[in-house]
Amino acid sequence: MLPENQDDLTERRAAQPEIEPISTAEAQAILADALAPYLADGWHVLDRSPAWARLTRGKRNLDVRVDLLGEVEAHESELTPLQDSGRLIAWVLLLTSLLLALAVAAALGIL
């Protein structure tokens, strides 16, 4: 059963101003301005879209987002386990290829 003041509730709800979201181009411009100090400070961009970016430096991640109203939010966190294992795999492959190159050079008599 509907309340007796249904029309009053509907009018009050409709009277609130609508929120105008920013455009994609505006989000890109705001994000570029927000990222500039971080990039100058030595952070590297891992991934980027018009409204958010993930930066990394050392063992830290920084997620920067622009919401629909144009507000910038930054959240810093540790590396993910996937990033840690990826770095470990990269080091193992690098050392393995170096040892393999040295073994081939020694077998050919270059060293």
Phi and psi in degrees as GROMACS dihedral restraints (atoms count N, CA, C in turn):
[ dihedral_restraints ]
;  ai    aj    ak    al  type     phi  dphi    fc
    3     4     5     6     1   -82.2    20    10
    4     5     6     7     1   146.2    20    10
    6     7     8     9     1   -68.4    20    10
    7     8     9    10     1   156.8    20    10
    9    10    11    12     1   -67.2    20    10
   10    11    12    13     1   -27.1    20    10
   12    13    14    15     1   -96.6    20    10
   13    14    15    16     1    33.2    20    10
   15    16    17    18     1   -56.1    20    10
   16    17    18    19     1   -43.8    20    10
   18    19    20    21     1   -64.1    20    10
   19    20    21    22     1   -39.5    20    10
   21    22    23    24     1   -63.4    20    10
   22    23    24    25     1   -41.8    20    10
   24    25    26    27     1   -64.7    20    10
   25    26    27    28     1   -41.6    20    10
   27    28    29    30     1   -65.2    20    10
   28    29    30    31     1   -41.6    20    10
   30    31    32    33     1   -65.9    20    10
   31    32    33    34     1   -40.6    20    10
   33    34    35    36     1   -65.7    20    10
   34    35    36    37     1   -40.3    20    10
   36    37    38    39     1   -66.4    20    10
   37    38    39    40     1   -40.7    20    10
   39    40    41    42     1   -74.5    20    10
   40    41    42    43     1   -20.5    20    10
   42    43    44    45     1   -77.0    20    10
   43    44    45    46     1   -15.5    20    10
   45    46    47    48     1   -68.9    20    10
   46    47    48    49     1   140.8    20    10
   48    49    50    51     1   -69.2    20    10
   49    50    51    52     1   145.0    20    10
   51    52    53    54     1   -78.2    20    10
   52    53    54    55     1   149.3    20    10
   54    55    56    57     1   -90.9    20    10
   55    56    57    58     1   127.2    20    10
   57    58    59    60     1   -94.3    20    10
   58    59    60    61     1   112.7    20    10
   60    61    62    63     1   -72.5    20    10
   61    62    63    64     1   153.7    20    10
   63    64    65    66     1   -78.6    20    10
   64    65    66    67     1   161.6    20    10
   66    67    68    69     1   -82.8    20    10
   67    68    69    70     1   168.8    20    10
   69    70    71    72     1   -63.8    20    10
   70    71    72    73     1   -39.3    20    10
   72    73    74    75     1   -64.1    20    10
   73    74    75    76     1   -40.8    20    10
   75    76    77    78     1   -65.2    20    10
   76    77    78    79     1   -40.0    20    10
   78    79    80    81     1   -63.1    20    10
   79    80    81    82     1   -40.7    20    10
   81    82    83    84     1   -62.2    20    10
   82    83    84    85     1   -42.7    20    10
   84    85    86    87     1   -66.1    20    10
   85    86    87    88     1   -42.8    20    10
   87    88    89    90     1   -64.3    20    10
   88    89    90    91     1   -42.2    20    10
   90    91    92    93     1   -64.9    20    10
   91    92    93    94     1   -41.1    20    10
   93    94    95    96     1   -60.8    20    10
   94    95    96    97     1   -42.2    20    10
   96    97    98    99     1   -65.7    20    10
   97    98    99   100     1   -37.2    20    10
   99   100   101   102     1   -72.3    20    10
  100   101   102   103     1   -31.7    20    10
  102   103   104   105     1   -81.0    20    10
  103   104   105   106     1   -23.7    20    10
  105   106   107   108     1   -52.7    20    10
  106   107   108   109     1   -47.9    20    10
  108   109   110   111     1   -65.1    20    10
  109   110   111   112     1   -34.9    20    10
  111   112   113   114     1   -68.7    20    10
  112   113   114   115     1   -41.8    20    10
  114   115   116   117     1   -65.6    20    10
  115   116   117   118     1   -37.3    20    10
  117   118   119   120     1   -68.4    20    10
  118   119   120   121     1   -25.1    20    10
  120   121   122   123     1   -87.2    20    10
  121   122   123   124     1     0.6    20    10
  123   124   125   126     1   103.3    20    10
  124   125   126   127     1     8.2    20    10
  126   127   128   129     1   -76.4    20    10
  127   128   129   130     1   148.6    20    10
  129   130   131   132     1  -115.2    20    10
  130   131   132   133     1   138.6    20    10
  132   133   134   135     1   -80.2    20    10
  133   134   135   136     1   122.5    20    10
  135   136   137   138     1   -89.9    20    10
  136   137   138   139     1   -43.3    20    10
  138   139   140   141     1  -151.8    20    10
  139   140   141   142     1   147.5    20    10
  141   142   143   144     1  -150.5    20    10
  142   143   144   145     1   140.9    20    10
  144   145   146   147     1  -130.8    20    10
  145   146   147   148     1   179.8    20    10
  147   148   149   150     1   -62.4    20    10
  148   149   150   151     1   -25.6    20    10
  150   151   152   153     1  -116.7    20    10
  151   152   153   154     1    -5.1    20    10
  153   154   155   156     1  -153.9    20    10
  154   155   156   157     1   161.2    20    10
  156   157   158   159     1  -149.7    20    10
  157   158   159   160     1   148.0    20    10
  159   160   161   162     1  -115.4    20    10
  160   161   162   163     1   124.0    20    10
  162   163   164   165     1  -114.3    20    10
  163   164   165   166     1   158.3    20    10
  165   166   167   168     1  -140.4    20    10
  166   167   168   169     1   148.3    20    10
  168   169   170   171     1  -153.7    20    10
  169   170   171   172     1   118.0    20    10
  171   172   173   174     1    64.2    20    10
  172   173   174   175     1  -120.4    20    10
  174   175   176   177     1  -109.6    20    10
  175   176   177   178     1    28.2    20    10
  177   178   179   180     1  -124.7    20    10
  178   179   180   181     1   144.7    20    10
  180   181   182   183     1  -111.8    20    10
  181   182   183   184     1   150.7    20    10
  183   184   185   186     1  -134.8    20    10
  184   185   186   187     1   118.3    20    10
  186   187   188   189     1  -101.0    20    10
  187   188   189   190     1   122.8    20    10
  189   190   191   192     1  -117.2    20    10
  190   191   192   193     1   125.1    20    10
  192   193   194   195     1  -126.5    20    10
  193   194   195   196     1   146.8    20    10
  195   196   197   198     1  -114.1    20    10
  196   197   198   199     1   120.9    20    10
  198   199   200   201     1   -83.6    20    10
  199   200   201   202     1  -178.4    20    10
  201   202   203   204     1   -66.3    20    10
  202   203   204   205     1   -17.6    20    10
  204   205   206   207     1   -95.4    20    10
  205   206   207   208     1    -3.2    20    10
  207   208   209   210     1    93.0    20    10
  208   209   210   211     1     8.6    20    10
  210   211   212   213     1   -81.8    20    10
  211   212   213   214     1   139.0    20    10
  213   214   215   216     1   -98.5    20    10
  214   215   216   217     1   132.5    20    10
  216   217   218   219     1  -126.0    20    10
  217   218   219   220     1   128.9    20    10
  219   220   221   222     1  -120.4    20    10
  220   221   222   223     1   135.1    20    10
  222   223   224   225     1  -133.0    20    10
  223   224   225   226     1   121.1    20    10
  225   226   227   228     1  -101.2    20    10
  226   227   228   229     1   139.1    20    10
  228   229   230   231     1  -148.3    20    10
  229   230   231   232     1   171.9    20    10
  231   232   233   234     1   -75.3    20    10
  232   233   234   235     1   167.6    20    10
  234   235   236   237     1   -62.9    20    10
  235   236   237   238     1   149.4    20    10
  237   238   239   240     1   -78.7    20    10
  238   239   240   241     1   157.5    20    10
  240   241   242   243     1   -57.6    20    10
  241   242   243   244     1   -33.4    20    10
  243   244   245   246     1   -65.1    20    10
  244   245   246   247     1   -39.7    20    10
  246   247   248   249     1   -66.6    20    10
  247   248   249   250     1   -41.5    20    10
  249   250   251   252     1   -61.0    20    10
  250   251   252   253     1   -46.9    20    10
  252   253   254   255     1   -67.6    20    10
  253   254   255   256     1   -34.0    20    10
  255   256   257   258     1   -63.7    20    10
  256   257   258   259     1   -40.5    20    10
  258   259   260   261     1   -65.9    20    10
  259   260   261   262     1   -40.0    20    10
  261   262   263   264     1   -63.6    20    10
  262   263   264   265     1   -44.3    20    10
  264   265   266   267     1   -62.5    20    10
  265   266   267   268     1   -40.6    20    10
  267   268   269   270     1   -62.4    20    10
  268   269   270   271     1   -42.9    20    10
  270   271   272   273     1   -64.9    20    10
  271   272   273   274     1   -42.2    20    10
  273   274   275   276     1   -62.8    20    10
  274   275   276   277     1   -44.6    20    10
  276   277   278   279     1   -64.0    20    10
  277   278   279   280     1   -39.4    20    10
  279   280   281   282     1   -63.4    20    10
  280   281   282   283     1   -48.0    20    10
  282   283   284   285     1   -66.2    20    10
  283   284   285   286     1   -38.5    20    10
  285   286   287   288     1   -63.8    20    10
  286   287   288   289     1   -44.5    20    10
  288   289   290   291     1   -67.8    20    10
  289   290   291   292     1   -34.5    20    10
  291   292   293   294     1   -65.4    20    10
  292   293   294   295     1   -45.6    20    10
  294   295   296   297     1   -64.6    20    10
  295   296   297   298     1   -37.6    20    10
  297   298   299   300     1   -64.8    20    10
  298   299   300   301     1   -41.6    20    10
  300   301   302   303     1   -64.4    20    10
  301   302   303   304     1   -40.4    20    10
  303   304   305   306     1   -65.8    20    10
  304   305   306   307     1   -39.2    20    10
  306   307   308   309     1   -65.4    20    10
  307   308   309   310     1   -42.5    20    10
  309   310   311   312     1   -66.0    20    10
  310   311   312   313     1   -41.8    20    10
  312   313   314   315     1   -64.1    20    10
  313   314   315   316     1   -39.3    20    10
  315   316   317   318     1   -68.7    20    10
  316   317   318   319     1   -38.2    20    10
  318   319   320   321     1   -67.9    20    10
  319   320   321   322     1   -33.0    20    10
  321   322   323   324     1   -84.8    20    10
  322   323   324   325     1    -5.2    20    10
  324   325   326   327     1    80.9    20    10
  325   326   327   328     1    15.7    20    10
  327   328   329   330     1   -74.6    20    10
  328   329   330   331     1   -34.6    20    10
